[in-house]
Amino acid sequence: MSASSATSRKRWLIPALVLLAWLVVGSFTGPYAGKLASVSTNDNTAFLPASAESTKAQKELEKFQDTSEVPAIVIAVRDGGITAADKAWLTKQTQEFAGQSGFGKQISPPIPSKDQKAAQVFVPIDSAGEPADTVTTLRDALRSPPDGLTVKVTGPAGQIADLSEAFKGIDGLLLLVAGGVVILILTVVYRSPILPFVVLISAIFALGLASGAVYFLTKQGILDLNGQSQGILFILVFGAATDYALLLVARFREELMHTQDKVAALRSAYRATIEPVAASAATVILGVLCLLLSDLNSNRSLGPVAALGIVASFLASMTFLPAALALLGRKAFWPFEPKVTDDVSEGQGHKFWSKVAHWVASKPRKIWITTAVALAAAAAFAPTFKADGIATTDYFIGTVGSVEGAKLQAEHFDAGSGSPTWIIAEQQSANSVVAAAKSTAGVASAEVLATDGQPVVKDGRVAVQVVLKDNAESLPAQDTVEKLRDAVHAIAGSEAVVGGTTATDLDTRLTSIRDRNLIIPVVLVVVLLVLMLLLRSVLAPILLLATTVLSFAATLGVAALLFNGPFGFAGADPVVPLFAFVFLVALGIDYNIFLMTRAREESMQHGTREGIVRALTSTGGVITSAGVVLAATFAALAVIPLLFLVQVAFLVAFGVLLDTLIVRTLLVPALTIDIGPKTWWPSALSRRQE
């Protein structure tokens, strides 16, 4: 066999083997994307650290009652007053479930309200089984009440069921929307029916690989997965894999205009792309791994979940995609196949971006100052962004049964009656603890748990059941728990701990605030160090990070105006700005990495000013396309009707577009040109004469 034929065989055999390997991996890992929901949990208690007071109280409470059960609360309301027939119907429809699979044995009789217009029934649900399915069974049994009677199922079990229902769209609808968006945008960008599907298949393989790894680690108890992390994983993989693919494809197309040899073109494109893509992936991975510093298990596990997604995206984009392009060559761009030409300005979109680049270079100082002032003006509203927490009843977008039921319960009962707060204290301090609880504003009642009139004592400690006046899932109820803790902690020798549903929500919110204040500065330091290593400079990374932070602040300011105004959101969970910051800084810096690595490459030959012009001209189209794809895929999160995901979707999508269209297009190039070679200080480039 001649050397030429051996080389020719390698040109198709190696890529074919790579594609075959991915088909094998994909066939094994692909199905796990649809199985992640089976290993995810949405119970806040499981996410708190062992050091949280509510966690300690929960462990002690297990000695006094079966804590594996969570209450579903059936609320029935009739404006003219609950009738005997209503009570009989409620009893018949609920008591039949006592002791059945998924249900507890002790289902209460209908308990009338003081105004006699409502009744409530407490139905214990086994949290160790499938509580969402059990609540659905209960709701089905109550679906046809007597005329004039309104019946809703609320309480912690009701909320778990509604959360489960909201997350059902992740496996199907979210992937469908994200995949459709990617195909649509890529078809518009490349005007090819082939390339979008090649990129999409690459993203699907990446998702399968990531899902398989996450499923295995969750199944082994190494990770805690919830619906939010699952949704973010899907979107992150689609967005990142497409971004990396776009960068490689754009450089490959550019190289095809220099040579007829598709393999040589791909080799050159790969060498030029691998460093910025690897740096981008490393930045995002290190950024999201900062979430490991979180005290919340849900936040902490998102770090490695997201990191696995980025690793899978990088591997698929840098192995499967090059192999596919090696086999397809110019045919990937059919019917607009690139031709060899000496005028690369004929490249797709290059003429437009050449005009933009030269305009920026013509008056850089005016452009960067104007842009910075505009961003600063938007950022001035960032302090008005409400992220101190929301009631769990505000988690949902639209109307759900648990929220409607909670409102009805609050109108006719002490709203906290279905989800009591618990105080575990020393037996000798029981009377003092009860008295302190009763005197706390917001407490409806407090009494020691007893059997046959005698206090239940376990290891010298007693349990005090406290009913709050406000809905147990509301912020006012959390404020009451804080006051309650202050009151009972002040009792000498009581060793009191306060737990329950409201205390869990409170500890989750306080831990989220602590995480936000710790992790954001750490992310900044990590990203700064990565940029310094990549650009071999000190000043340029500082400038890039400063512009990204300014962009994030502007995004937060715009979001505050919209969330507090037309959108009418009640507020935001403290973790919303944390997640938005981690993803925006890690992902937003990508576009600066793509721009500035190319600028550094061009500056070494043509000087800083011309290097920036050339870099913006050649990368403008692909970076804009990547930004639009990433923004659109994150926006797809809004199809899940949960306030947290809708807010993160808006913040990341808007922030990415701001980074792509304003910061990377105008601010960074203009600032770099104005500063000149000193941008690269202290590298040798900073001493180069223009």
C-alpha positions as CSV (number, residue, x, y, z in Angstrom):
1,M,0.0,0.0,0.0
2,S,1.4,3.4,-1.0
3,A,2.0,6.1,1.6
4,S,-0.6,8.3,-0.1
5,S,-3.3,5.7,0.0
6,A,-2.5,5.0,3.7
7,T,-2.8,8.7,4.5
8,S,-6.1,8.9,2.5
9,R,-7.5,5.9,4.5
10,K,-6.5,7.6,7.8
11,R,-8.3,10.7,6.7
12,W,-11.7,8.9,6.8
13,L,-11.0,5.9,9.0
14,I,-10.0,7.9,12.2
15,P,-13.0,10.3,12.0
16,A,-15.3,7.3,11.3
17,L,-13.9,5.4,14.4
18,V,-14.5,8.5,16.5
19,L,-18.1,8.8,15.3
20,L,-18.6,5.1,15.9
21,A,-17.2,5.5,19.5
22,W,-19.7,8.3,20.2
23,L,-22.6,6.2,18.8
24,V,-21.7,3.5,21.3
25,V,-21.4,5.9,24.2
26,G,-24.6,7.7,23.1
27,S,-26.6,4.5,22.9
28,F,-25.5,3.7,26.5
29,T,-25.8,7.1,28.2
30,G,-28.5,8.7,26.1
31,P,-31.5,7.1,27.9
32,Y,-30.3,8.5,31.3
33,A,-31.4,12.1,30.3
34,G,-35.0,10.8,30.7
35,K,-34.2,9.0,34.0
36,L,-32.8,11.9,36.0
37,A,-36.2,12.8,37.4
38,S,-36.3,9.4,39.1
39,V,-33.3,10.2,41.2
40,S,-34.0,13.9,41.9
41,T,-35.6,15.3,45.1
42,N,-37.2,18.6,45.8
43,D,-37.4,18.4,49.6
44,N,-35.7,21.5,51.2
45,T,-35.0,19.5,54.4
46,A,-32.6,17.2,52.5
47,F,-30.6,20.2,51.3
48,L,-29.7,21.8,54.6
49,P,-26.4,21.2,56.4
50,A,-26.2,19.2,59.5
51,S,-25.3,22.3,61.4
52,A,-28.6,24.1,60.7
53,E,-30.9,24.4,63.7
54,S,-33.9,23.0,61.9
55,T,-31.8,20.0,60.9
56,K,-30.9,19.3,64.5
57,A,-34.5,19.8,65.6
58,Q,-35.7,17.4,62.8
59,K,-33.4,14.7,64.1
60,E,-34.6,15.1,67.7
61,L,-38.2,15.2,66.5
62,E,-37.8,11.7,65.1
63,K,-37.8,10.4,68.7
64,F,-41.3,11.9,69.3
65,Q,-43.2,11.2,66.1
66,D,-43.0,9.5,62.7
67,T,-41.2,12.3,60.7
68,S,-41.3,10.2,57.5
69,E,-44.8,11.5,57.0
70,V,-45.7,15.0,55.6
71,P,-49.2,16.4,55.9
72,A,-51.5,17.1,53.0
73,I,-54.2,19.5,54.1
74,V,-57.6,19.2,52.5
75,I,-59.4,22.6,52.7
76,A,-63.2,22.7,52.0
77,V,-65.0,26.0,51.9
78,R,-68.7,26.9,51.4
79,D,-69.8,30.5,51.6
80,G,-73.1,29.7,53.2
81,G,-71.4,27.5,55.8
82,I,-70.2,23.9,55.9
83,T,-73.0,21.4,56.1
84,A,-73.3,18.0,57.8
85,A,-73.5,16.5,54.3
86,D,-70.2,18.3,53.4
87,K,-68.5,16.8,56.4
88,A,-69.8,13.4,55.6
89,W,-68.6,13.6,52.1
90,L,-65.1,14.7,53.2
91,T,-65.0,11.9,55.7
92,K,-66.0,9.3,53.2
93,Q,-63.5,10.6,50.5
94,T,-60.5,10.8,52.8
95,Q,-60.9,8.0,55.5
96,E,-60.9,5.3,52.8
97,F,-57.2,6.0,52.3
98,A,-56.2,5.4,55.9
99,G,-53.4,2.8,56.0
100,Q,-53.3,2.4,52.2
101,S,-50.0,2.5,50.3
102,G,-48.5,6.0,50.5
103,F,-50.9,7.2,53.2
104,G,-50.6,7.3,57.0
105,K,-53.0,5.5,59.3
106,Q,-54.2,8.5,61.3
107,I,-56.4,10.7,59.0
108,S,-58.2,13.4,61.0
109,P,-62.0,14.0,60.8
110,P,-63.1,17.3,59.2
111,I,-62.2,20.1,61.6
112,P,-64.6,23.1,61.2
113,S,-63.3,26.7,61.3
114,K,-64.6,29.2,63.9
115,D,-66.7,30.9,61.3
116,Q,-68.2,27.5,60.3
117,K,-67.6,28.3,56.6
118,A,-64.7,25.9,56.2
119,A,-63.3,22.6,57.3
120,Q,-59.9,21.0,57.1
121,V,-58.7,17.4,57.1
122,F,-55.1,16.4,57.8
123,V,-54.0,13.5,55.7
124,P,-50.5,12.1,56.4
125,I,-48.5,11.2,53.3
126,D,-45.5,8.9,53.3
127,S,-42.5,11.0,52.1
128,A,-40.4,7.9,51.6
129,G,-42.6,6.7,48.7
130,E,-43.9,8.7,45.8
131,P,-45.7,11.6,47.7
132,A,-46.6,13.5,44.5
133,D,-48.4,10.4,43.1
134,T,-50.2,9.9,46.5
135,V,-51.4,13.5,46.5
136,T,-52.6,13.1,43.0
137,T,-54.6,10.1,44.1
138,L,-56.1,12.2,46.9
139,R,-56.9,15.1,44.6
140,D,-58.6,12.7,42.1
141,A,-60.9,11.5,44.9
142,L,-61.9,15.0,45.8
143,R,-62.4,16.2,42.2
144,S,-66.2,16.2,42.3
145,P,-67.4,17.8,45.5
146,P,-71.0,18.6,46.3
147,D,-72.4,21.7,44.5
148,G,-71.2,24.9,46.0
149,L,-68.3,23.3,48.0
150,T,-64.7,24.4,47.0
151,V,-62.0,21.8,47.8
152,K,-58.3,22.2,47.6
153,V,-55.3,20.2,48.7
154,T,-52.4,22.2,50.2
155,G,-49.8,21.8,53.0
156,P,-46.2,20.5,52.5
157,A,-47.3,17.4,50.6
158,G,-49.5,19.5,48.3
159,Q,-46.6,21.7,47.5
160,I,-44.3,18.7,46.8
161,A,-46.9,17.4,44.3
162,D,-47.2,20.8,42.6
163,L,-43.4,21.1,42.3
164,S,-43.3,17.6,40.8
165,E,-45.9,18.6,38.3
166,A,-44.0,21.8,37.4
167,F,-40.8,19.8,36.8
168,K,-42.5,17.3,34.5
169,G,-41.8,19.5,31.5
170,I,-38.0,19.2,32.0
171,D,-37.6,15.8,30.2
172,G,-39.8,16.7,27.2
173,L,-40.9,20.3,26.7
174,L,-37.6,21.9,27.8
175,L,-35.5,19.7,25.5
176,L,-37.9,20.2,22.7
177,V,-37.8,24.0,23.0
178,A,-34.1,24.2,23.4
179,G,-33.4,21.8,20.5
180,G,-35.8,23.7,18.3
181,V,-34.2,27.1,19.2
182,V,-30.7,25.8,18.3
183,I,-31.8,24.4,14.9
184,L,-33.7,27.6,14.0
185,I,-30.9,29.9,14.9
186,L,-28.2,27.8,13.2
187,T,-30.2,27.4,10.1
188,V,-30.6,31.2,9.9
189,V,-26.8,31.7,10.6
190,Y,-25.4,29.1,8.2
191,R,-28.3,28.8,5.7
192,S,-27.6,25.1,5.6
193,P,-29.9,22.2,6.3
194,I,-27.0,19.9,7.3
195,L,-24.8,21.8,9.8
196,P,-27.5,22.6,12.4
197,F,-28.3,18.9,12.8
198,V,-24.6,18.0,13.1
199,V,-24.2,20.6,15.9
200,L,-27.5,19.5,17.5
201,I,-26.4,15.8,17.5
202,S,-23.1,16.9,19.1
203,A,-25.1,18.6,21.9
204,I,-27.4,15.6,22.3
205,F,-24.3,13.3,22.7
206,A,-22.9,15.7,25.3
207,L,-26.2,15.7,27.2
208,G,-26.4,12.0,27.2
209,L,-22.8,11.7,28.5
210,A,-23.4,14.3,31.2
211,S,-26.8,12.7,32.2
212,G,-25.2,9.3,32.5
213,A,-22.5,10.6,34.8
214,V,-24.9,12.6,36.9
215,Y,-27.4,9.7,37.2
216,F,-24.6,7.3,38.4
217,L,-23.2,9.7,40.9
218,T,-26.7,10.6,42.3
219,K,-27.6,6.9,42.4
220,Q,-24.5,6.3,44.5
221,G,-25.4,9.1,46.9
222,I,-22.4,11.2,45.9
223,L,-24.6,14.0,44.4
224,D,-28.0,15.5,45.4
225,L,-30.0,16.3,42.3
226,N,-33.1,18.5,42.3
227,G,-35.4,19.7,39.4
228,Q,-33.7,23.1,39.3
229,S,-30.2,21.6,38.8
230,Q,-31.6,19.1,36.2
231,G,-33.1,21.9,34.2
232,I,-30.0,24.1,34.4
233,L,-27.9,21.0,33.3
234,F,-30.0,20.5,30.2
235,I,-29.8,24.2,29.2
236,L,-26.1,24.6,30.0
237,V,-25.1,21.6,27.9
238,F,-27.1,22.7,24.9
239,G,-25.8,26.3,25.2
240,A,-22.2,25.5,25.9
241,A,-21.9,22.7,23.3
242,T,-23.4,24.9,20.6
243,D,-21.2,27.8,21.6
244,Y,-18.0,25.7,21.3
245,A,-19.3,24.2,18.1
246,L,-19.9,27.6,16.5
247,L,-16.4,28.7,17.3
248,L,-14.9,25.6,15.7
249,V,-17.2,25.7,12.7
250,A,-16.6,29.4,12.0
251,R,-12.8,29.0,12.1
252,F,-13.1,25.9,9.9
253,R,-15.2,27.8,7.3
254,E,-12.6,30.6,7.4
255,E,-9.7,28.2,6.9
256,L,-11.6,26.5,3.9
257,M,-11.3,29.9,2.2
258,H,-7.5,29.6,2.4
259,T,-7.0,26.0,1.2
260,Q,-8.7,23.4,-0.8
261,D,-7.6,20.7,1.6
262,K,-10.4,20.1,4.1
263,V,-8.2,18.1,6.5
264,A,-5.5,20.9,6.5
265,A,-8.3,23.5,7.1
266,L,-9.7,21.5,9.9
267,R,-6.3,21.0,11.5
268,S,-5.6,24.7,11.4
269,A,-9.1,25.5,12.7
270,Y,-8.7,23.0,15.5
271,R,-5.3,24.4,16.6
272,A,-6.7,27.9,16.7
273,T,-9.9,26.9,18.5
274,I,-8.8,24.4,21.1
275,E,-7.0,27.0,23.4
276,P,-9.9,29.5,23.7
277,V,-12.5,26.8,24.0
278,A,-10.5,24.9,26.6
279,A,-9.9,28.2,28.5
280,S,-13.6,29.0,28.2
281,A,-14.6,25.5,29.5
282,A,-12.1,25.7,32.3
283,T,-13.4,29.1,33.3
284,V,-17.0,27.9,33.5
285,I,-16.0,24.6,35.3
286,L,-13.9,26.5,37.9
287,G,-16.6,29.1,38.3
288,V,-19.5,26.6,38.9
289,L,-17.2,24.5,41.2
290,C,-17.1,27.5,43.5
291,L,-20.6,26.4,44.4
292,L,-19.0,23.6,46.4
293,L,-18.4,26.3,49.1
294,S,-22.1,26.5,49.6
295,D,-23.7,25.2,52.8
296,L,-26.8,24.2,50.9
297,N,-26.6,20.7,49.5
298,S,-28.7,21.8,46.5
299,N,-26.4,24.6,45.6
300,R,-23.3,22.6,46.4
301,S,-24.3,19.7,44.1
302,L,-25.2,22.0,41.2
303,G,-21.4,22.8,41.0
304,P,-20.3,19.3,40.0
305,V,-23.5,18.7,38.0
306,A,-22.9,21.8,35.9
307,A,-19.1,21.1,35.7
308,L,-19.9,17.6,34.3
309,G,-22.2,19.2,31.8
310,I,-19.4,21.5,30.6
311,V,-16.9,18.7,30.4
312,A,-19.3,16.6,28.3
313,S,-19.9,19.7,26.1
314,F,-16.2,20.2,25.6
315,L,-15.5,16.6,24.8
316,A,-18.4,16.3,22.3
317,S,-17.5,19.6,20.6
318,M,-13.8,18.9,20.3
319,T,-14.1,15.2,19.3
320,F,-17.4,14.2,17.7
321,L,-17.8,17.5,15.8
322,P,-14.3,17.6,14.3
323,A,-14.7,14.0,13.2
324,A,-18.0,14.9,11.5
325,L,-16.6,17.9,9.8
326,A,-13.6,15.9,8.6
327,L,-15.9,13.5,6.8
328,L,-18.3,16.2,5.5
329,G,-15.8,18.9,4.6
330,R,-17.4,21.7,2.5
331,K,-20.6,19.7,2.2
332,A,-21.4,20.6,5.8
333,F,-22.2,24.1,4.5
334,W,-24.2,23.1,1.5
335,P,-25.7,24.8,-0.5
336,F,-23.4,27.8,0.4
337,E,-20.1,26.0,0.4
338,P,-17.0,28.2,1.0
339,K,-14.7,28.7,-1.9
340,V,-11.0,29.3,-1.8
341,T,-10.3,33.1,-2.2
342,D,-7.6,35.6,-1.4
343,D,-10.3,38.0,0.0
344,V,-11.4,36.6,3.4
345,S,-13.4,39.7,3.9
346,E,-16.0,37.9,1.8
347,G,-16.5,35.6,4.7
348,Q,-20.0,35.3,6.1
349,G,-20.8,38.6,7.9
350,H,-17.2,39.8,7.7
351,K,-18.1,43.0,5.8
352,F,-20.6,44.1,8.4
353,W,-18.2,43.4,11.3
354,S,-15.4,45.1,9.5
355,K,-17.4,48.3,9.3
356,V,-18.3,47.9,13.0
357,A,-14.6,47.3,13.9
358,H,-13.3,50.3,12.0
359,W,-16.1,52.5,13.5
360,V,-15.0,51.5,17.0
361,A,-11.4,52.1,16.1
362,S,-12.2,55.6,14.7
363,K,-13.4,57.0,18.1
364,P,-12.7,54.5,20.8
365,R,-12.7,56.9,23.8
366,K,-16.1,58.3,23.0
367,I,-17.5,54.9,22.5
368,W,-16.2,53.2,25.6
369,I,-17.1,56.2,27.9
370,T,-20.6,56.4,26.4
371,T,-21.2,52.7,26.7
372,A,-19.8,52.5,30.3
373,V,-22.0,55.4,31.4
374,A,-25.1,53.7,29.9
375,L,-24.3,50.5,31.7
376,A,-23.6,52.3,35.0
377,A,-26.9,54.1,34.7
378,A,-28.7,50.7,34.5
379,A,-26.5,49.3,37.2
380,A,-27.6,52.1,39.5
381,F,-31.0,50.3,39.9
382,A,-29.2,47.0,41.0
383,P,-29.6,47.8,44.8
384,T,-33.4,47.7,44.3
385,F,-33.3,44.1,43.2
386,K,-35.3,42.2,45.9
387,A,-33.5,39.0,46.7
388,D,-34.1,38.5,50.5
389,G,-36.4,35.5,49.9
390,I,-40.0,34.8,49.0
391,A,-42.7,32.7,50.5
392,T,-42.8,29.1,49.2
393,T,-46.3,29.8,48.0
394,D,-44.8,32.4,45.6
395,Y,-42.5,29.7,44.0
396,F,-45.0,29.1,41.2
397,I,-45.9,31.0,38.1
398,G,-49.7,30.8,37.6
399,T,-52.3,29.1,39.8
400,V,-51.7,25.8,41.5
401,G,-53.8,23.9,44.0
402,S,-51.4,24.2,47.0
403,V,-51.3,28.0,46.7
404,E,-55.0,28.3,46.4
405,G,-55.5,26.0,49.3
406,A,-53.1,28.0,51.5
407,K,-55.0,31.2,50.8
408,L,-58.3,29.5,51.8
409,Q,-56.8,28.1,54.9
410,A,-55.4,31.5,55.9
411,E,-58.9,33.0,55.5
412,H,-60.6,30.6,57.9
413,F,-58.0,29.1,60.2
414,D,-54.7,29.9,62.0
415,A,-52.7,29.5,58.8
416,G,-49.9,27.6,60.5
417,S,-52.1,24.9,61.9
418,G,-51.3,22.3,59.3
419,S,-47.5,22.7,59.5
420,P,-46.6,23.4,63.2
421,T,-43.3,24.6,64.4
422,W,-41.6,22.4,66.9
423,I,-39.4,23.3,69.9
424,I,-37.3,20.5,71.4
425,A,-36.1,21.5,74.9
426,E,-35.0,20.1,78.3
427,Q,-37.9,18.7,80.4
428,Q,-37.3,21.0,83.3
429,S,-37.6,24.1,81.1
430,A,-40.9,23.0,79.5
431,N,-43.1,25.5,81.2
432,S,-40.7,28.4,80.6
433,V,-40.4,27.4,76.9
434,V,-44.2,27.2,76.5
435,A,-44.7,30.6,78.2
436,A,-42.0,32.2,76.0
437,A,-43.6,30.8,72.9
438,K,-47.1,32.0,73.8
439,S,-45.8,35.5,74.4
440,T,-44.1,35.7,71.0
441,A,-45.9,37.8,68.5
442,G,-47.3,35.7,65.6
443,V,-47.8,32.6,67.7
444,A,-51.4,31.3,68.0
445,S,-50.8,28.5,70.5
446,A,-48.1,26.4,72.1
447,E,-48.3,23.2,74.1
448,V,-46.1,20.3,75.2
449,L,-46.7,17.1,73.2
450,A,-48.5,14.7,75.6
451,T,-50.1,11.3,75.7
452,D,-53.0,10.7,78.1
453,G,-52.4,14.0,79.7
454,Q,-48.7,13.3,80.5
455,P,-45.8,14.9,78.6
456,V,-43.9,12.7,76.3
457,V,-40.3,12.7,77.5
458,K,-37.4,11.3,75.4
459,D,-33.8,11.3,76.9
460,G,-34.9,14.1,79.3
461,R,-36.3,16.3,76.5
462,V,-39.8,17.3,75.5
463,A,-41.4,18.5,72.2
464,V,-43.5,21.7,72.2
465,Q,-45.9,22.1,69.3
466,V,-46.3,25.7,68.2
467,V,-49.0,26.9,65.8
468,L,-48.3,30.1,64.0
469,K,-50.9,32.7,63.0
470,D,-49.4,33.2,59.5
471,N,-49.2,30.6,56.7
472,A,-46.3,28.3,57.6
473,E,-44.8,28.9,54.2
474,S,-44.8,32.7,54.3
475,L,-42.1,35.3,55.1
476,P,-44.1,36.7,58.1
477,A,-44.1,33.1,59.6
478,Q,-40.3,33.0,59.1
479,D,-40.0,36.3,61.0
480,T,-42.0,34.7,63.8
481,V,-39.7,31.7,64.0
482,E,-36.7,34.1,64.3
483,K,-38.4,35.8,67.2
484,L,-39.3,32.5,68.7
485,R,-35.7,31.3,68.6
486,D,-34.5,34.5,70.3
487,A,-37.1,34.0,73.0
488,V,-36.4,30.3,73.8
489,H,-32.6,30.5,73.3
490,A,-32.6,33.1,76.1
491,I,-34.0,30.5,78.6
492,A,-31.0,29.3,80.7
493,G,-30.6,25.5,80.6
494,S,-33.3,24.9,78.0
495,E,-30.9,23.9,75.2
496,A,-33.9,24.6,72.9
497,V,-33.8,24.1,69.2
498,V,-36.6,25.2,66.9
499,G,-37.6,23.3,63.7
500,G,-40.4,22.4,61.4
501,T,-41.4,23.5,57.9
502,T,-41.1,27.2,58.5
503,A,-37.8,26.9,60.3
504,T,-36.5,24.8,57.4
505,D,-37.5,27.5,55.0
506,L,-35.9,30.2,57.2
507,D,-32.6,28.3,57.5
508,T,-32.6,27.7,53.7
509,R,-33.0,31.4,53.0
510,L,-30.4,32.5,55.6
511,T,-27.9,29.9,54.2
512,S,-28.6,31.1,50.7
513,I,-27.7,34.7,51.7
514,R,-24.5,33.5,53.3
515,D,-23.6,31.5,50.2
516,R,-24.2,34.4,47.9
517,N,-22.0,36.7,50.0
518,L,-19.1,34.2,50.1
519,I,-19.2,32.6,46.6
520,I,-19.5,35.7,44.4
521,P,-16.0,37.2,45.5
522,V,-14.4,33.7,45.1
523,V,-15.8,33.4,41.6
524,L,-14.3,36.8,40.7
525,V,-10.8,35.7,41.9
526,V,-10.9,32.4,40.1
527,V,-12.0,33.9,36.8
528,L,-9.4,36.6,37.1
529,L,-6.6,34.0,37.6
530,V,-7.8,32.0,34.6
531,L,-7.7,35.1,32.4
532,M,-4.2,36.1,33.6
533,L,-2.9,32.6,32.7
534,L,-4.6,32.7,29.3
535,L,-3.8,36.2,28.2
536,R,-0.4,36.3,29.9
537,S,-1.3,39.7,31.2
538,V,-2.4,41.5,34.4
539,L,-4.1,44.6,33.1
540,A,-6.2,43.0,30.3
541,P,-7.9,40.4,32.7
542,I,-8.7,43.1,35.2
543,L,-10.3,45.2,32.5
544,L,-12.3,42.2,31.1
545,L,-13.5,41.2,34.5
546,A,-14.5,44.8,35.4
547,T,-16.5,45.1,32.2
548,T,-18.2,41.8,32.9
549,V,-19.1,42.8,36.5
550,L,-20.5,46.1,35.2
551,S,-22.6,44.1,32.7
552,F,-23.9,41.9,35.4
553,A,-24.8,44.9,37.6
554,A,-26.6,46.5,34.6
555,T,-28.5,43.3,34.0
556,L,-29.5,43.2,37.7
557,G,-30.6,46.8,37.5
558,V,-32.8,46.2,34.4
559,A,-34.2,43.1,36.0
560,A,-35.1,45.0,39.2
561,L,-37.0,47.6,37.2
562,L,-39.0,44.8,35.3
563,F,-39.4,42.4,38.2
564,N,-40.6,45.1,40.6
565,G,-42.7,46.8,37.9
566,P,-44.5,45.2,34.9
567,F,-43.7,41.6,35.8
568,G,-45.0,42.1,39.4
569,F,-42.8,39.4,41.0
570,A,-43.1,39.2,44.8
571,G,-39.3,39.1,45.1
572,A,-36.5,36.6,44.5
573,D,-34.8,33.8,46.3
574,P,-31.3,34.8,47.5
575,V,-29.9,32.1,45.3
576,V,-31.2,33.8,42.1
577,P,-28.5,36.5,41.9
578,L,-25.9,34.0,42.9
579,F,-26.7,31.5,40.1
580,A,-27.1,34.4,37.6
581,F,-23.7,35.8,38.7
582,V,-21.9,32.5,38.5
583,F,-23.3,31.7,35.0
584,L,-23.1,35.2,33.6
585,V,-19.5,35.8,34.8
586,A,-18.3,32.4,33.8
587,L,-20.2,32.3,30.5
588,G,-20.1,36.0,29.7
589,I,-16.4,36.1,30.0
590,D,-16.3,33.4,27.3
591,Y,-17.0,36.0,24.6
592,N,-14.3,38.2,25.9
593,I,-12.0,35.1,25.9
594,F,-12.9,34.3,22.3
595,L,-12.4,37.9,21.2
596,M,-9.2,38.6,23.2
597,T,-7.3,35.4,22.4
598,R,-7.9,36.2,18.7
599,A,-6.9,39.8,19.4
600,R,-3.7,38.7,21.1
601,E,-2.9,36.4,18.2
602,E,-3.5,39.2,15.6
603,S,-1.7,41.9,17.8
604,M,1.5,39.8,17.8
605,Q,1.7,40.4,14.0
606,H,-0.2,43.7,13.4
607,G,-0.1,45.6,16.6
608,T,-2.9,46.1,19.2
609,R,-5.1,48.6,17.3
610,E,-5.1,46.5,14.0
611,G,-5.2,43.3,16.0
612,I,-8.5,44.4,17.7
613,V,-10.0,45.4,14.4
614,R,-9.1,42.1,12.8
615,A,-10.3,40.1,15.8
616,L,-13.6,41.9,16.0
617,T,-14.0,41.5,12.2
618,S,-13.3,37.8,12.2
619,T,-15.1,36.8,15.4
620,G,-18.0,39.3,15.4
621,G,-20.4,37.0,13.6
622,V,-19.7,33.8,15.4
623,I,-19.6,35.3,18.9
624,T,-22.9,37.1,18.2
625,S,-24.4,33.9,17.0
626,A,-23.1,32.0,20.0
627,G,-24.5,34.6,22.3
628,V,-27.9,34.5,20.7
629,V,-28.0,30.7,20.9
630,L,-27.0,30.7,24.6
631,A,-29.5,33.4,25.4
632,A,-32.2,31.6,23.6
633,T,-31.5,28.3,25.2
634,F,-31.4,29.8,28.7
635,A,-34.7,31.6,27.9
636,A,-36.2,28.2,27.3
637,L,-36.0,27.6,31.1
638,A,-39.0,30.0,31.3
639,V,-41.3,27.2,30.0
640,I,-41.0,25.6,33.5
641,P,-43.6,27.5,35.6
642,L,-41.4,28.2,38.6
643,L,-40.4,31.7,39.6
644,F,-36.8,30.8,40.3
645,L,-36.2,29.4,36.9
646,V,-38.1,32.2,35.1
647,Q,-36.0,34.8,36.9
648,V,-32.7,32.9,36.2
649,A,-33.7,32.5,32.6
650,F,-34.3,36.2,32.2
651,L,-31.2,37.3,34.0
652,V,-28.8,35.0,32.1
653,A,-30.5,35.5,28.7
654,F,-30.5,39.3,29.0
655,G,-27.1,39.4,30.5
656,V,-25.6,37.2,27.7
657,L,-27.1,39.4,25.0
658,L,-25.7,42.5,26.8
659,D,-22.3,40.9,27.0
660,T,-22.4,39.8,23.4
661,L,-23.9,42.9,21.7
662,I,-22.6,45.7,23.8
663,V,-19.7,44.8,26.1
664,R,-17.8,42.5,23.7
665,T,-18.7,44.5,20.5
666,L,-18.2,48.1,21.8
667,L,-16.9,48.5,25.3
668,V,-14.0,46.0,25.4
669,P,-12.6,46.7,21.9
670,A,-12.9,50.5,22.3
671,L,-11.3,50.4,25.8
672,T,-8.5,48.2,24.5
673,I,-7.7,50.4,21.5
674,D,-7.8,53.5,23.7
675,I,-5.3,52.0,26.2
676,G,-3.2,50.6,23.4
677,P,-0.3,48.1,23.8
678,K,-0.3,48.7,27.6
679,T,-3.4,46.5,27.7
680,W,-1.1,43.5,27.5
681,W,1.1,44.6,30.4
682,P,3.4,43.1,31.6
683,S,3.9,40.8,28.6
684,A,6.3,41.7,25.8
685,L,3.3,42.8,23.7
686,S,2.9,45.8,26.0
687,R,6.2,47.2,24.9
688,R,5.5,46.8,21.2
689,Q,5.4,50.0,19.2
690,E,2.2,50.6,17.1
